[in-house]
Amino acid sequence: MTQNLSRLLRPASIAVIGGGTWCANLIRQCAAMGFAGPVWPVHPTKPEIGGARAYSTLASLPGVPDAVFVGVNRDATIATVAELRAMGAGGAVCFAAGFLEAEAELGDGAAMQARLLEAAGDMPIVGPNCYGFVNYLDGALLWPDQHGGQRCTSGVAILTQSSNIAINLSMQARGLPIAYLMTAGNQAQLGLADLGRALLDDPRVTALGLHIEGVGDLRAFEALAEAARAAGKPIVALKSGRSDQARAATQSHTASLAGSGAGAAALLARLGIAQVTSLPQMLETLKLLHFAGPLPGNAVVSISCSGGEASLMADTALDHAITLPPLTPSQASALRAALGPRVALANPLDYHTFIWGDVPAMTATFAAALEGPADIGVMIADFPRPDRCDPAAWDCIFEAGAEARRRVGKPLALIATLPDCLSEAMAERAIASGLIPLAGLDDGLTAIAHAAWLGQARATPAPLLLPGTPTQPHTLTEAEAKAALAAHGLRIPQARRAASAAELSEILTAMPLPLVIKAEGLAHKTEAGGVLFLREVGEIPEALAKAVAMPCQSWLIEEMVADPVAELLIGVLRDPAHGFVLTLGAGGTLTEILRDTTCLLLPVTEPEIDRALNHLRLAPLLHGYRGQPAADRAAILRAVMAVQDYVITHAACLEEVEINPLLCTASDAVAVDALITKGERP
C-alpha cells in the first residue's frame, strides 16, 4: 500500500502506550538521543514512566501524537490502534507478538492480525511483532531496547525483519553512518518494500540495506527497485532461506514465505539489487556505497608495503569479480621516480618500507598508482592495537592517502586484512581524511565487486510473471507433455506410441532407424532400464524382447537424435515467493552430479538467455570445443522461448516444466524428454 509515513518516521511528538520495562526503556532512549519533541507516556495508573510524566488516557494527551509505540498485549494493541486511528495519529509501531507468526501455536493468530488491520484502517502501522525504528538523523526513535548507533547528518538505511539482527547491526564499529535502523516484523500492513521506499524518500539516505526473510508483495518489491534506480540509491540485500532450516525458521518467526534460494537470487539480480551472504559483507558494501557510490568498473589497484600482503591481495582477488590491471608505462615511470630502482613494479604493488614515514614519497607513490586505469585504489594497512602498542607511526598513511586522493580524484579505500586491525577510531580518522575504511580483505573486496556490479548500466526489467495457486496437481505423461510444448513451438522427436507388443513390433519395423524405445509411466526411465536404443534392423528382435519385459503397459518410440554437441536442462518451477524460476544447465543423466546451472525469472528475453548460457561451465561445448561443431544457438533460444510461451499461457495452474535433456546439435535443438506438472485453477 502507498501511504505517507513522514509523520511516523520523522515525528515532532511521540506517545508511548504501556508501563512496562520496554516502554520505560524507550522513553529513556529518546532522552539519550536528544529527541527535540515531547514524549508522552500513557498508562491508566502510573504517574511517571521512564522519568516522564504519564497521562492516563490517549484523550488526555496535550496533542495528537505523530508516532506511537504500542507496547501492550495483543488484545489491548488492537483497541489502542483503533483509538489512535480515530484521533488522527500519524502512525504506530506494534510491539506485541501473538499474531500471524503464532497461528500454529495459538490457533487465532491470523484472525487477530486481521482484526489489527481493520482497526488500523488507513493509519500506518509497523509490525506487529517488531521493535520499531531509530531515526539517527533527527534523533527520533520508537525502539524499546539499547542500540549502538549515534546521530549523523546523512547515511544508509537498514531494514530487517529481525529485531535482534537490527540490534546487532547497530553495534557495528566500522565507521558506517546509519541514518535509519528499522524492523518490519510481520509486515501485516506495511511490507519491506513499502518501508524501504519511505526510507529512500529521505534525501539524506544514500543507500538501503535489506535483511530479507520473505519478500512479500512482488509488485511492491519491483516498485521499490524502480524507485531506488530512479533516485540513484543502490540497494544491498542479505536474503535468508537458502537452507531448509532457515526457510522453516522464517515461517515461524514472521509468518513470511521464504521461497527458494535460487528464486531469491534470481529476483535480486533481475531488479539490480546486490546480494550479499553475510552481515559483514552488507555493512562493508553499504559503507563503500555511502562514501563512493556505485563504481564505474571493477578495476582495482592495490598498494601495500609488504610482499606478503601483495600476494594475499592477488590470491584473494581471484575469488571476487574484480580485476588488477597491469601498470601503464606512465604509472611505472612515476612510480620508479618515487621509489627508485630497488622496487619491483606491479599491481598489486609492494612499495617496501624504506619510504615509510616519508609523506611526500608515499604521496607520490599512492597518486601514481591511482593515475592508471583502476576505478578504485586500495591501501592495505593493519593498525596496531592501541591498548598495547602506539599507532602514531601510522599517521603517514592518512596524510599521504588523503593528498593522493585529492590530487587524482578517485576513491581510495584503506583496507585492513583483519577486521580486528581497524578500530572504530581509525575508521573515523580515515573518513575524516577522505578515505574509505574497509574492515577485512575478503569482505572489502566483496564490497568493491558489488559496487562495481551496481555501477553497470541496466534496463528496467519487464514485470514478473506472477504464479498462480493451483490445486490438485497432476503430472502429464511424457507424450502429453511433449505434445503440449510442441504446440508452443518446441521441437520434439518424431514419435509413435504402442500399447501392445504387436503394435510395438509393427512400429519398430515401420519407422526409420535409429530409434529410441521408452517405457511409459516410469519416473527415472534410464535408471530403471526403461530406455533402449535401436540402431540396426538385426537388433529388432532382441529390442522387442527387452521392451516387452519392461515394467510398463505402453511404449513411446522416437527418432534418435544423432550427433549431439551438448545436453541441456530447461526447467521452470513455480516459486510462490518469487515467481517462475527458469533453470538452464547441463542436462542428461549427470545433471545432479555436475550441478552446472544458472537461474532467471520469467519473463526473459533471448539476449538474457544467451548471456545466461555463457555463464555455464559447459558454455565452451556450445561454442564448439576442440574442433567440434558449435551448437545451433538460435535453435536453443527458440526452445527456451517455446517453454516460456507455454508457461505464460498456463501460469495460473502450472507447477513445473522440465526438459531433460534438450539435445543440441549443429543444426537443431530437440527435447527428447519432458515433464509437466499442473493443477486446477483455484
C-alpha positions as CSV (number, residue, x, y, z in Angstrom):
1,M,0.0,0.0,0.0
2,T,1.1,3.6,-0.6
3,Q,1.0,5.8,2.5
4,N,2.7,8.9,3.7
5,L,5.0,7.8,6.5
6,S,6.7,11.1,7.1
7,R,4.9,11.8,10.5
8,L,5.7,8.3,11.7
9,L,9.4,8.3,10.6
10,R,10.2,11.9,11.4
11,P,7.8,12.8,14.3
12,A,7.5,16.1,16.1
13,S,5.9,14.2,19.0
14,I,5.9,10.7,20.4
15,A,3.5,8.7,22.5
16,V,4.3,5.5,24.4
17,I,1.5,3.2,25.3
18,G,2.2,0.9,28.2
19,G,4.0,1.0,31.5
20,G,6.4,-2.0,31.4
21,T,10.2,-2.1,31.2
22,W,10.2,-1.9,27.4
23,C,8.2,1.3,27.4
24,A,10.4,2.9,30.1
25,N,13.5,1.9,28.1
26,L,12.1,3.7,25.0
27,I,11.4,6.9,26.9
28,R,14.9,6.9,28.3
29,Q,16.4,6.2,24.9
30,C,14.5,9.2,23.5
31,A,16.1,11.5,26.1
32,A,19.6,10.0,25.5
33,M,19.2,10.5,21.7
34,G,18.3,14.2,22.3
35,F,14.8,14.0,20.7
36,A,13.6,17.6,20.5
37,G,9.9,17.0,20.7
38,P,7.6,15.9,23.6
39,V,7.4,12.2,24.7
40,W,4.1,11.3,26.2
41,P,3.8,8.1,28.2
42,V,0.2,6.7,28.5
43,H,-0.8,4.4,31.4
44,P,-4.0,4.3,33.4
45,T,-2.4,4.3,36.9
46,K,1.3,5.2,36.8
47,P,2.0,9.0,37.2
48,E,5.5,8.7,35.7
49,I,7.3,6.3,33.3
50,G,11.0,6.4,32.4
51,G,11.4,9.8,34.0
52,A,8.5,11.4,32.0
53,R,5.0,12.4,33.2
54,A,2.4,9.9,32.2
55,Y,-1.2,10.5,31.0
56,S,-4.0,8.2,32.0
57,T,-5.7,8.1,28.6
58,L,-5.0,8.9,25.0
59,A,-7.8,11.5,25.2
60,S,-5.9,13.4,27.9
61,L,-2.7,13.9,25.8
62,P,-1.8,17.6,25.1
63,G,-2.0,16.9,21.4
64,V,-2.3,14.2,18.7
65,P,0.9,12.2,18.5
66,D,2.8,11.8,15.3
67,A,4.4,8.5,16.2
68,V,3.2,6.0,18.8
69,F,4.8,2.9,20.3
70,V,2.1,0.5,21.3
71,G,3.8,-1.7,24.0
72,V,0.8,-3.6,25.4
73,N,-0.6,-7.1,24.9
74,R,-2.1,-8.1,21.6
75,D,-5.7,-7.6,22.7
76,A,-5.1,-4.2,24.0
77,T,-3.0,-3.4,21.0
78,I,-6.0,-3.8,18.7
79,A,-8.2,-1.5,20.8
80,T,-5.4,1.1,21.1
81,V,-4.7,1.2,17.4
82,A,-8.4,1.7,16.7
83,E,-8.4,4.7,19.1
84,L,-5.2,6.1,17.6
85,R,-6.7,5.9,14.1
86,A,-9.8,7.8,15.3
87,M,-7.8,10.6,16.9
88,G,-5.7,11.1,13.7
89,A,-2.3,9.8,14.9
90,G,0.5,9.7,12.4
91,G,1.2,6.0,12.8
92,A,2.2,3.3,15.2
93,V,4.7,0.6,15.9
94,C,3.0,-2.5,17.3
95,F,5.4,-4.4,19.6
96,A,3.2,-7.3,20.7
97,A,3.6,-10.8,19.3
98,G,0.9,-13.5,19.1
99,F,-0.4,-12.6,15.6
100,L,0.0,-14.4,12.3
101,E,3.5,-15.7,13.3
102,A,1.9,-17.7,16.1
103,E,-1.0,-19.2,14.2
104,A,0.3,-22.7,14.6
105,E,0.7,-22.3,18.3
106,L,-2.3,-20.2,19.3
107,G,-4.8,-21.0,16.5
108,D,-6.2,-17.5,16.3
109,G,-3.1,-15.5,15.2
110,A,-4.4,-14.9,11.7
111,A,-7.8,-13.7,13.0
112,M,-6.1,-11.4,15.4
113,Q,-3.9,-9.9,12.7
114,A,-7.0,-9.4,10.5
115,R,-8.6,-7.5,13.4
116,L,-5.5,-5.4,13.8
117,L,-5.5,-4.4,10.2
118,E,-9.2,-3.5,10.4
119,A,-8.5,-1.4,13.5
120,A,-5.7,0.5,11.8
121,G,-7.6,1.3,8.6
122,D,-5.5,3.9,6.7
123,M,-3.3,4.8,9.6
124,P,0.2,3.4,9.0
125,I,1.3,0.6,11.4
126,V,4.7,-1.2,11.5
127,G,4.7,-4.8,12.7
128,P,3.2,-6.4,14.8
129,N,5.9,-8.4,16.5
130,C,8.7,-5.9,16.0
131,Y,10.9,-3.4,17.8
132,G,10.2,-0.4,15.5
133,F,12.9,2.0,14.3
134,V,15.6,4.5,15.2
135,N,16.0,7.7,13.2
136,Y,19.6,8.8,13.7
137,L,19.2,11.8,11.5
138,D,16.6,13.6,13.7
139,G,17.2,11.8,17.0
140,A,13.7,10.2,17.0
141,L,13.1,6.6,17.9
142,L,10.4,4.1,18.7
143,W,12.8,1.5,20.0
144,P,12.4,-0.3,23.4
145,D,15.9,-1.6,23.8
146,Q,19.6,-0.5,23.7
147,H,21.2,0.3,20.4
148,G,24.8,1.2,19.5
149,G,24.3,3.9,16.9
150,Q,24.9,7.7,17.0
151,R,23.4,10.8,15.4
152,C,24.5,11.6,11.9
153,T,23.6,14.1,9.1
154,S,23.4,11.5,6.3
155,G,23.9,7.8,6.0
156,V,22.4,4.5,4.9
157,A,19.1,3.0,5.9
158,I,19.0,-0.6,7.2
159,L,15.7,-2.5,7.2
160,T,15.3,-6.0,8.6
161,Q,12.5,-8.4,9.7
162,S,14.5,-9.4,12.8
163,S,14.8,-7.1,15.8
164,N,17.7,-9.0,17.2
165,I,19.7,-8.7,14.0
166,A,18.8,-5.0,13.9
167,I,20.3,-4.6,17.4
168,N,23.4,-6.4,16.4
169,L,23.9,-4.2,13.4
170,S,23.5,-1.1,15.5
171,M,26.6,-2.2,17.4
172,Q,28.9,-2.1,14.4
173,A,32.2,-0.3,15.0
174,R,33.2,0.0,11.3
175,G,32.6,3.7,10.7
176,L,29.4,3.2,8.8
177,P,26.9,6.1,9.3
178,I,23.4,4.7,9.8
179,A,20.6,7.1,9.1
180,Y,17.7,4.8,9.9
181,L,17.6,1.3,11.6
182,M,14.2,-0.3,11.2
183,T,12.4,-3.6,11.7
184,A,9.4,-4.8,9.9
185,G,8.1,-7.7,12.0
186,N,5.1,-9.5,10.5
187,Q,4.5,-6.8,7.8
188,A,0.8,-7.0,8.4
189,Q,0.1,-3.7,6.7
190,L,3.4,-2.2,5.6
191,G,5.8,-4.6,3.9
192,L,9.6,-4.4,3.4
193,A,9.0,-2.7,0.0
194,D,6.7,0.0,1.5
195,L,9.0,0.8,4.3
196,G,12.1,0.7,2.0
197,R,10.5,3.3,-0.3
198,A,9.6,5.5,2.6
199,L,13.2,5.4,3.9
200,L,14.7,6.1,0.4
201,D,12.4,9.1,0.1
202,D,14.5,10.9,2.7
203,P,17.2,12.8,0.7
204,R,19.7,12.3,3.5
205,V,19.7,8.5,2.9
206,T,22.3,7.4,0.4
207,A,21.7,3.6,0.1
208,L,19.4,0.9,1.5
209,G,20.4,-2.4,3.2
210,L,17.8,-5.1,3.5
211,H,17.9,-8.3,5.6
212,I,15.1,-10.3,4.0
213,E,13.3,-13.3,5.3
214,G,10.4,-13.1,2.9
215,V,9.9,-10.7,0.0
216,G,6.1,-10.5,0.3
217,D,4.3,-8.4,-2.4
218,L,6.3,-8.9,-5.6
219,R,4.8,-5.9,-7.4
220,A,5.7,-3.7,-4.5
221,F,9.2,-5.1,-4.4
222,E,9.6,-4.3,-8.1
223,A,8.3,-0.8,-7.4
224,L,10.9,-0.4,-4.6
225,A,13.7,-1.4,-7.0
226,E,12.5,1.0,-9.7
227,A,12.2,3.9,-7.1
228,A,15.7,3.2,-5.9
229,R,17.0,3.1,-9.5
230,A,15.3,6.4,-10.3
231,A,16.7,8.0,-7.2
232,G,20.2,6.7,-7.8
233,K,20.3,5.0,-4.5
234,P,21.6,1.4,-4.5
235,I,20.1,-1.5,-2.6
236,V,22.1,-4.3,-0.9
237,A,20.3,-7.4,0.4
238,L,21.0,-10.3,2.6
239,K,18.4,-13.0,1.9
240,S,17.9,-15.8,4.4
241,G,16.3,-19.1,3.4
242,R,18.9,-20.8,1.4
243,S,18.7,-23.9,3.7
244,D,15.6,-25.9,4.6
245,Q,16.1,-25.0,8.3
246,A,16.2,-21.3,7.5
247,R,13.0,-21.5,5.5
248,A,11.3,-23.2,8.4
249,A,12.5,-20.7,10.9
250,T,11.4,-17.8,8.6
251,Q,7.8,-19.2,8.6
252,S,7.7,-19.5,12.3
253,H,9.4,-16.2,13.0
254,T,7.5,-13.7,10.9
255,A,4.9,-15.8,9.0
256,S,6.8,-14.9,5.8
257,L,7.2,-17.2,2.8
258,A,10.9,-17.6,2.2
259,G,10.8,-19.3,-1.2
260,S,13.8,-20.9,-2.8
261,G,17.3,-19.6,-2.6
262,A,17.6,-19.8,-6.4
263,G,14.4,-17.8,-6.8
264,A,15.6,-15.1,-4.4
265,A,19.0,-14.8,-6.1
266,A,17.3,-14.5,-9.5
267,L,14.9,-11.9,-8.2
268,L,17.5,-9.7,-6.7
269,A,19.8,-9.9,-9.8
270,R,16.9,-9.1,-12.1
271,L,16.0,-6.0,-10.0
272,G,19.6,-4.7,-9.8
273,I,19.9,-5.4,-6.1
274,A,23.3,-6.6,-4.9
275,Q,23.0,-9.8,-2.9
276,V,25.5,-10.4,-0.1
277,T,25.8,-13.6,2.0
278,S,26.8,-12.2,5.4
279,L,26.1,-9.2,7.7
280,P,29.8,-8.0,7.5
281,Q,29.5,-8.1,3.7
282,M,26.4,-6.0,3.9
283,L,28.0,-3.4,6.2
284,E,31.2,-3.1,4.1
285,T,29.2,-2.8,0.9
286,L,26.9,-0.2,2.3
287,K,29.9,1.8,3.6
288,L,31.6,1.8,0.3
289,L,28.4,2.9,-1.5
290,H,27.8,5.6,1.0
291,F,31.2,7.2,0.6
292,A,31.9,6.4,-3.1
293,G,28.6,5.3,-4.7
294,P,28.5,2.6,-7.3
295,L,31.8,2.2,-9.1
296,P,32.2,2.7,-12.9
297,G,34.1,-0.6,-13.2
298,N,35.8,-3.4,-11.2
299,A,39.5,-2.5,-11.8
300,V,41.5,-2.2,-8.6
301,V,45.0,-1.0,-7.9
302,S,46.5,-2.4,-4.6
303,I,49.2,-0.6,-2.6
304,S,51.0,-2.1,0.4
305,C,54.4,-2.1,2.0
306,S,54.6,-5.9,2.3
307,G,55.2,-8.6,-0.3
308,G,53.1,-10.9,1.8
309,E,50.2,-8.5,1.7
310,A,50.6,-8.0,-2.0
311,S,50.5,-11.8,-2.6
312,L,47.5,-12.1,-0.3
313,M,45.7,-9.5,-2.3
314,A,46.5,-11.1,-5.6
315,D,45.2,-14.5,-4.4
316,T,42.1,-13.2,-2.7
317,A,41.2,-11.2,-5.8
318,L,40.8,-14.5,-7.7
319,D,37.7,-15.2,-5.6
320,H,36.0,-11.9,-6.4
321,A,34.6,-10.3,-9.6
322,I,37.4,-7.7,-9.7
323,T,40.5,-7.2,-11.9
324,L,44.0,-6.0,-11.1
325,P,45.1,-4.3,-14.3
326,P,48.8,-4.1,-15.1
327,L,50.6,-0.8,-14.6
328,T,50.8,1.5,-17.6
329,P,54.1,2.9,-18.8
330,S,53.3,6.3,-17.4
331,Q,52.4,4.8,-14.0
332,A,55.6,2.7,-14.0
333,S,57.7,5.8,-14.8
334,A,56.1,7.9,-12.0
335,L,56.5,5.0,-9.5
336,R,60.1,4.5,-10.4
337,A,60.8,8.2,-9.8
338,A,59.2,7.9,-6.4
339,L,60.6,4.5,-5.3
340,G,63.9,4.3,-7.0
341,P,65.4,1.2,-8.7
342,R,65.0,-1.4,-5.8
343,V,61.3,-2.0,-6.0
344,A,59.6,-4.4,-8.4
345,L,56.7,-2.6,-10.0
346,A,53.5,-4.5,-10.4
347,N,49.8,-4.4,-9.4
348,P,49.5,-5.4,-6.5
349,L,52.3,-3.1,-5.6
350,D,54.7,-3.7,-2.7
351,Y,56.3,-0.3,-2.2
352,H,58.6,-1.6,0.6
353,T,59.1,0.1,4.0
354,F,62.1,2.3,3.2
355,I,59.8,5.2,2.3
356,W,57.6,4.6,5.3
357,G,57.2,7.9,7.1
358,D,58.3,9.9,4.1
359,V,54.9,11.5,3.4
360,P,55.9,13.2,0.1
361,A,57.3,10.0,-1.3
362,M,54.3,8.0,-0.1
363,T,52.0,10.6,-1.6
364,A,53.8,10.4,-5.0
365,T,53.6,6.6,-4.9
366,F,49.9,6.4,-4.0
367,A,49.0,9.1,-6.6
368,A,50.9,7.3,-9.3
369,A,49.1,4.1,-8.6
370,L,45.8,5.8,-8.7
371,E,46.5,7.6,-12.0
372,G,46.2,4.4,-14.0
373,P,43.1,2.5,-15.3
374,A,41.8,1.5,-11.9
375,D,38.3,2.5,-10.8
376,I,39.3,2.4,-7.1
377,G,42.6,2.3,-5.2
378,V,43.1,0.1,-2.1
379,M,45.8,0.8,0.5
380,I,46.4,-2.1,2.8
381,A,47.1,-1.1,6.4
382,D,46.6,-3.1,9.5
383,F,46.8,-0.9,12.6
384,P,48.4,-2.0,15.9
385,R,46.1,-2.4,18.8
386,P,46.1,0.9,20.8
387,D,45.9,-0.7,24.3
388,R,49.3,-2.4,23.9
389,C,51.0,-0.5,21.1
390,D,51.5,3.0,19.7
391,P,49.8,3.6,16.4
392,A,51.3,7.1,15.9
393,A,53.8,5.7,13.3
394,W,50.8,5.1,11.0
395,D,49.9,8.7,10.8
396,C,51.7,8.9,7.5
397,I,49.2,6.6,5.8
398,F,46.4,9.1,6.5
399,E,48.4,12.1,5.3
400,A,49.7,10.6,2.1
401,G,46.5,8.8,1.3
402,A,44.4,12.0,1.7
403,E,46.7,14.0,-0.5
404,A,46.9,11.4,-3.2
405,R,43.1,11.0,-3.3
406,R,42.8,14.8,-3.5
407,R,45.2,15.0,-6.5
408,V,43.8,12.2,-8.6
409,G,40.1,12.4,-7.6
410,K,39.4,8.7,-7.5
411,P,38.1,6.8,-4.4
412,L,40.8,5.4,-2.2
413,A,40.0,2.7,0.3
414,L,42.0,1.9,3.3
415,I,41.6,-1.8,3.9
416,A,42.8,-3.9,6.9
417,T,43.4,-7.6,6.1
418,L,42.0,-8.4,9.6
419,P,38.9,-6.6,10.8
420,D,40.5,-6.6,14.3
421,C,43.2,-4.3,13.0
422,L,40.9,-1.4,12.0
423,S,39.3,0.1,15.1
424,E,36.4,2.5,15.0
425,A,38.7,5.4,15.9
426,M,41.0,4.6,13.0
427,A,38.0,4.1,10.7
428,E,36.6,7.5,11.7
429,R,40.1,9.1,11.1
430,A,40.2,7.5,7.7
431,I,36.8,9.0,6.9
432,A,37.9,12.4,8.1
433,S,40.9,12.1,5.7
434,G,38.6,11.4,2.7
435,L,39.5,7.7,2.7
436,I,37.1,4.8,2.8
437,P,37.8,2.3,5.7
438,L,37.1,-1.3,4.8
439,A,37.4,-4.0,7.5
440,G,38.7,-7.3,6.3
441,L,40.3,-8.1,3.0
442,D,37.7,-10.7,1.8
443,D,34.7,-8.6,2.8
444,G,36.3,-5.4,1.5
445,L,36.9,-7.0,-2.0
446,T,33.3,-8.3,-1.9
447,A,32.1,-4.7,-1.3
448,I,34.2,-3.5,-4.3
449,A,32.8,-6.2,-6.5
450,H,29.2,-5.4,-5.6
451,A,29.8,-1.7,-6.0
452,A,31.1,-2.3,-9.5
453,W,28.2,-4.6,-10.3
454,L,25.8,-1.9,-9.1
455,G,27.5,0.6,-11.4
456,Q,26.7,-1.3,-14.5
457,A,24.0,0.2,-16.8
458,R,20.9,-2.0,-16.9
459,A,17.4,-1.5,-18.3
460,T,14.3,-1.7,-16.3
461,P,13.1,-5.3,-16.5
462,A,9.7,-6.4,-17.6
463,P,7.2,-7.1,-14.8
464,L,7.5,-10.5,-13.3
465,L,5.2,-13.3,-14.4
466,L,3.3,-13.9,-11.2
467,P,2.5,-17.5,-10.2
468,G,-1.0,-18.8,-9.5
469,T,-2.1,-21.1,-6.7
470,P,-3.0,-24.3,-8.4
471,T,-4.8,-27.1,-6.6
472,Q,-4.8,-30.9,-7.1
473,P,-1.6,-31.0,-9.1
474,H,-1.0,-34.0,-11.5
475,T,1.8,-34.9,-13.9
476,L,1.2,-35.4,-17.6
477,T,2.7,-38.3,-19.4
478,E,5.8,-37.7,-21.4
479,A,3.9,-37.9,-24.7
480,E,1.3,-35.5,-23.4
481,A,3.9,-33.1,-22.1
482,K,5.8,-33.1,-25.4
483,A,2.6,-32.5,-27.4
484,A,1.7,-29.6,-25.2
485,L,5.1,-28.0,-25.6
486,A,5.2,-28.7,-29.3
487,A,2.0,-26.7,-29.7
488,H,4.0,-23.7,-28.5
489,G,6.9,-24.2,-30.9
490,L,9.2,-26.7,-29.1
491,R,11.0,-29.2,-31.5
492,I,10.3,-32.8,-30.3
493,P,11.3,-36.1,-32.0
494,Q,9.1,-37.8,-34.4
495,A,7.3,-40.4,-32.3
496,R,4.6,-43.1,-32.2
497,R,3.0,-44.8,-29.2
498,A,2.5,-48.6,-28.8
499,A,0.0,-50.1,-26.3
500,S,0.7,-53.7,-27.1
501,A,3.6,-56.0,-28.1
502,A,2.1,-56.5,-31.5
503,E,1.7,-52.8,-32.1
504,L,5.3,-52.2,-30.9
505,S,6.6,-54.8,-33.3
506,E,4.8,-53.2,-36.2
507,I,6.1,-49.7,-35.3
508,L,9.7,-50.9,-35.0
509,T,9.7,-52.3,-38.5
510,A,7.9,-49.3,-40.0
511,M,9.8,-46.4,-38.6
512,P,13.2,-45.4,-40.0
513,L,16.2,-46.3,-37.8
514,P,17.8,-45.4,-35.5
515,L,15.1,-45.3,-32.8
516,V,14.7,-45.0,-29.0
517,I,12.2,-47.1,-27.2
518,K,10.9,-45.7,-23.8
519,A,8.8,-47.4,-21.2
520,E,5.9,-45.1,-20.3
521,G,5.0,-44.4,-16.7
522,L,8.5,-44.7,-15.2
523,A,9.8,-41.6,-13.3
524,H,13.5,-42.3,-13.9
525,K,13.5,-44.4,-17.1
526,T,17.2,-44.6,-17.6
527,E,18.0,-45.8,-14.1
528,A,15.1,-48.3,-14.2
529,G,16.2,-49.8,-17.5
530,G,13.3,-48.2,-19.3
531,V,15.2,-46.9,-22.3
532,L,16.5,-48.9,-25.3
533,F,18.5,-47.8,-28.3
534,L,17.8,-49.5,-31.6
535,R,20.3,-48.8,-34.4
536,E,20.3,-51.8,-36.8
537,V,17.5,-53.9,-38.3
538,G,19.1,-57.0,-36.9
539,E,18.6,-55.7,-33.4
540,I,14.8,-55.5,-33.6
541,P,14.0,-59.0,-32.2
542,E,16.3,-58.5,-29.1
543,A,15.0,-55.0,-28.6
544,L,11.4,-56.2,-28.8
545,A,12.0,-58.9,-26.2
546,K,13.7,-56.5,-23.8
547,A,10.9,-53.9,-24.3
548,V,8.2,-56.4,-23.6
549,A,10.0,-57.3,-20.4
550,M,9.9,-53.7,-19.1
551,P,7.6,-52.9,-16.1
552,C,5.1,-50.9,-18.2
553,Q,2.0,-51.3,-20.3
554,S,2.9,-49.0,-23.2
555,W,5.9,-47.6,-25.0
556,L,7.0,-44.4,-26.8
557,I,9.1,-45.0,-29.9
558,E,11.0,-41.9,-31.1
559,E,13.6,-41.0,-33.7
560,M,17.1,-41.0,-32.3
561,V,18.8,-37.5,-32.4
562,A,22.2,-38.0,-34.0
563,D,25.5,-36.3,-33.1
564,P,24.5,-34.1,-30.2
565,V,27.1,-31.4,-29.3
566,A,25.7,-31.0,-25.7
567,E,22.8,-31.9,-23.5
568,L,20.9,-29.1,-21.7
569,L,18.4,-28.9,-19.0
570,I,15.5,-26.4,-19.3
571,G,13.3,-26.2,-16.2
572,V,10.7,-23.9,-14.9
573,L,9.4,-24.2,-11.3
574,R,6.6,-22.2,-9.6
575,D,8.2,-20.4,-6.6
576,P,5.3,-18.8,-4.8
577,A,7.6,-16.2,-3.2
578,H,9.4,-15.1,-6.3
579,G,7.7,-16.1,-9.5
580,F,8.5,-18.7,-12.1
581,V,12.2,-19.7,-11.8
582,L,13.8,-20.7,-15.1
583,T,16.8,-23.0,-14.7
584,L,19.2,-23.6,-17.6
585,G,22.1,-26.1,-17.1
586,A,23.9,-29.2,-18.1
587,G,21.4,-31.9,-18.8
588,G,21.3,-35.6,-19.2
589,T,22.0,-38.3,-16.6
590,L,24.7,-36.3,-14.9
591,T,22.6,-33.2,-14.1
592,E,22.7,-33.8,-10.3
593,I,26.4,-34.5,-10.3
594,L,27.6,-31.7,-12.4
595,R,25.3,-29.0,-10.8
596,D,26.1,-26.6,-13.6
597,T,23.1,-24.4,-13.7
598,T,22.0,-20.7,-13.8
599,C,18.6,-19.3,-12.9
600,L,16.4,-16.5,-14.2
601,L,12.9,-15.3,-13.5
602,L,10.3,-15.2,-16.2
603,P,9.7,-13.4,-18.5
604,V,13.1,-13.5,-20.2
605,T,14.4,-12.2,-23.5
606,E,16.6,-14.0,-26.0
607,P,19.6,-11.8,-25.1
608,E,19.2,-12.7,-21.4
609,I,19.0,-16.4,-22.2
610,D,22.1,-16.1,-24.4
611,R,24.1,-14.4,-21.6
612,A,22.9,-17.0,-19.1
613,L,24.1,-19.8,-21.3
614,N,27.5,-18.2,-21.4
615,H,27.7,-18.4,-17.6
616,L,27.5,-22.2,-17.7
617,R,30.7,-24.3,-17.3
618,L,29.6,-26.2,-20.4
619,A,29.5,-23.0,-22.5
620,P,32.6,-24.0,-24.4
621,L,30.8,-27.1,-25.7
622,L,28.0,-24.9,-27.1
623,H,30.5,-22.6,-28.9
624,G,32.4,-25.6,-30.3
625,Y,35.2,-27.2,-28.3
626,R,38.5,-28.6,-29.6
627,G,37.4,-28.6,-33.2
628,Q,33.9,-29.9,-32.6
629,P,31.0,-28.1,-34.2
630,A,29.1,-25.4,-32.3
631,A,25.5,-26.0,-31.2
632,D,22.7,-24.3,-33.1
633,R,22.4,-21.3,-30.7
634,A,19.2,-20.0,-32.4
635,A,17.5,-23.4,-32.0
636,I,18.4,-23.4,-28.3
637,L,16.9,-19.9,-27.8
638,R,13.8,-21.0,-29.7
639,A,13.4,-24.0,-27.4
640,V,13.6,-21.9,-24.3
641,M,11.2,-19.3,-25.6
642,A,8.8,-22.0,-26.5
643,V,8.8,-23.3,-23.0
644,Q,8.3,-19.7,-21.7
645,D,5.4,-19.3,-24.0
646,Y,3.7,-22.4,-22.6
647,V,4.3,-21.2,-19.0
648,I,2.9,-17.8,-19.7
649,T,-0.2,-19.4,-21.2
650,H,-0.7,-21.7,-18.3
651,A,0.7,-19.6,-15.4
652,A,-2.5,-19.8,-13.3
653,C,-2.3,-23.6,-13.0
654,L,1.3,-24.6,-13.6
655,E,3.6,-26.1,-11.1
656,E,6.6,-27.3,-13.1
657,V,8.0,-27.9,-16.6
658,E,11.2,-29.8,-17.2
659,I,13.0,-30.8,-20.4
660,N,16.0,-33.0,-19.7
661,P,17.7,-33.4,-22.0
662,L,17.4,-30.9,-24.8
663,L,19.8,-32.5,-27.3
664,C,21.7,-29.7,-29.0
665,T,23.2,-30.5,-32.4
666,A,24.9,-28.3,-35.0
667,S,21.6,-27.7,-36.7
668,D,18.9,-28.4,-34.2
669,A,17.7,-28.5,-30.5
670,V,15.4,-31.3,-29.7
671,A,13.6,-32.1,-26.5
672,V,13.9,-35.8,-26.0
673,D,12.2,-35.9,-22.6
674,A,9.7,-33.6,-20.9
675,L,7.7,-33.4,-17.8
676,I,4.8,-31.1,-16.9
677,T,3.0,-30.9,-13.6
678,K,-0.1,-28.7,-13.4
679,G,-3.2,-28.3,-11.3
680,E,-6.6,-26.8,-11.3
681,R,-7.3,-23.1,-11.1
682,P,-8.4,-22.2,-7.5
